Amino acid sequence: MSSPAGPYAWVATCARGLEEIVDSELRALDLEPGPRDPGGVPFGGDFAAGLRANWRLRAANRVLLHLAAWPAPTDDLLYQGARRLVADSRWSDLFHPARTLAVAATSSRSAIRDTRWIALKVKDGIVDGQRERHGRRSDVARSHPNLGLRLRLHDDRATLLLDTSGEPLDRRGYRLETTAAPVREQIAAAALLACGWNGVGPVVDFMCGSGTLLAEAGAIALGLPPNRLRARWGFESLPFFEAGLWARVVGAPLAAPDPGVRLFGVDREPQAVAAARRNLEAAGLHAQSRIELGEADAFAPPEPPGLVAVNPPYGERLGADGEAWRSLGDLLKRRYAGWRAVVLAGGEGLGKELGLRPARRIPFRNGPLDARILVLELW
């Protein structure tokens, strides 16, 4: 079945504060982004555009398809808008009752604030519309629904979106083992993109943990799509999914700036070293990686200068103090002159203890925590 006539309105969601990074990624894919929202970047395009965004965006959380928007200052108007959607000829095949569904909701600056109630009213509107049209309704599936629906209620206006990703895009498929407070994959990728790293040269993480920063750096250098290991996608259950179109998206080559990239990881914890080695092997980067047990200060940086990428413990995660950050800044100045560094820092000001002036600082939300991406030029 062919997809409904485009173009479509899409949204690439991300951690709040990283919209500029995702905007740049979309432009690199020849997809024109619209005005950014907190936590999301809209863009237009055909169905292939949404598939390409799912396959290649590194810093995004999900790719959502805009279905409808309507005024919803009351329960009844919220319900009626969802009910009418089933009769919309553009989406009638999508809302066939043979497909399972789930609805999640958010609310801001609106009369209706209970998000569970909002999700319930939207679900009720959809299934009642299905009963009218088909004489039966969809089942609700709490895990892996055919239709993962997201209702945003803002200023009493409802916007219904379809999650085409399924699981969040940070679930790349290579992190088989983890360590305390690991950096999420899309945050690691965003840090690398924020520092303008071109994918060429050695990469060092002397606090490597489970190896996520190195894995994301290696994927950029080798031209590996970030979501190449995922086994399930939300769009595969849509009635207008075309396997041939998806095959063309997957088969399009990416630029590989440095197929000979070298990835160096160091950690003082044997468990972290074992996890990083296993994860990098799962990511297809075993040949490019060297992971060592040891102290950061004892590691001899390779030549020529390249990129240092580190995620020191901070805030509620592991309780680092200012002295640890001052030591980190001193290490960067002494051992990595001529390098570029990107540091993930908390929002409580510890990053200032580095004693280095960032060339770029990007504040963002890392789950419940305030955080910063600090880009440092060590020359």
Secondary structure, DSSP 8 states (H G I E B T S, - for coil): ----SS-EEEEEE--TT-HHHHHHHHHHTT--B-S-BTTEEEEEE-HHHHHHHHHH-SS-SEEEEEEEEEE-SSHHHHHHHHHHHHH-TTTTTTT-TTS-EEEEEEEESSS---HHHHHHHHHHHHHHHHHHHHSS---B-SSS-SEEEEEEEETTEEEEEEESSSS-TT--S---S--SS---HHHHHHHHHHTT--S-S-EEETT-TTSHHHHHHHHHHHT--TTTT----GGGGSTT--HHHHHHHHHS----S-TT--EEEEES-HHHHHHHHHHHHHTT-TTTEEEEES-GGG----SS--EEEE----HHHH---HHHHHHHHHHHHHH-TT-EEEEEEESSSGGGGG----SEEEEEEETTEEEEEEEEE--
